[in-house]
Amino acid sequence: MKTITTSLLFLFVSIATFAQTKVGTVDSDYILASMPELTEVQTNIETYGGELDSQFKEMVTNYQGKVNEFQSLTDTISDADRKAKQDVIVGIEQDIQKFRQNSQ
């Protein structure tokens, strides 16, 4: 009985020593900075950001042109044409909002 108890005690103690958790830290900034691909990725991100900016500016310019055109023609066009132009402007507004959401 004494040998069984000793054996079980030894078994539990050895399992407890293997069950210890190990904690470590990683300096991810250092790792990323030491990678040669980092500059290429940063360049690609900046290029993509520039493309998004130019697309956004083009959409806003188009929107402003449509709004200015609508405001100048408001008194001279029929109600049906006015409604159609308003729908186009609202569609462009929605496209701009979707573009903002997708580009973030």
HURAKA-V9010 format. One record per residue. N is the residue number from 1. SS is DSSP state (h for helix, s for strand, l for the rest). PSI is psi as a letter, one per 20 degrees, with the letter a starting at -180 (* if undefined). Layout:
n->(N/N)
ss->(SS/SS)
psi->(PSI/PSI)
//
This chain:
n->(1/2/3/4/5/6/7/8/9/10/11/12/13/14/15/16/17/18/19/20/21/22/23/24/25/26/27/28/29/30/31/32/33/34/35/36/37/38/39/40/41/42/43/44/45/46/47/48/49/50/51/52/53/54/55/56/57/58/59/60/61/62/63/64/65/66/67/68/69/70/71/72/73/74/75/76/77/78/79/80/81/82/83/84/85/86/87/88/89/90/91/92/93/94/95/96/97/98/99/100/101/102/103/104)
ss->(l/h/h/h/h/h/h/h/h/h/h/h/h/h/h/h/h/h/l/l/l/l/l/l/l/l/l/h/h/h/h/h/h/l/l/l/h/h/h/h/h/h/h/h/h/h/h/h/h/h/h/h/h/h/h/h/h/h/h/h/h/h/h/h/h/h/h/h/h/h/h/h/h/l/l/l/l/l/h/h/h/h/h/h/h/h/h/h/h/h/h/h/h/h/h/h/h/h/h/h/h/h/h/l)
psi->(h/h/h/g/g/g/g/g/g/g/g/h/g/h/h/h/h/i/j/p/q/p/p/r/q/p/n/h/g/g/g/h/h/i/p/h/i/g/h/g/g/h/g/h/g/h/g/g/h/h/g/g/g/h/g/g/h/g/g/g/g/g/g/h/g/h/g/g/g/g/h/h/j/g/i/i/r/r/h/g/h/g/g/g/h/g/h/g/g/h/g/h/g/h/g/g/g/g/g/g/g/h/i/*)
//
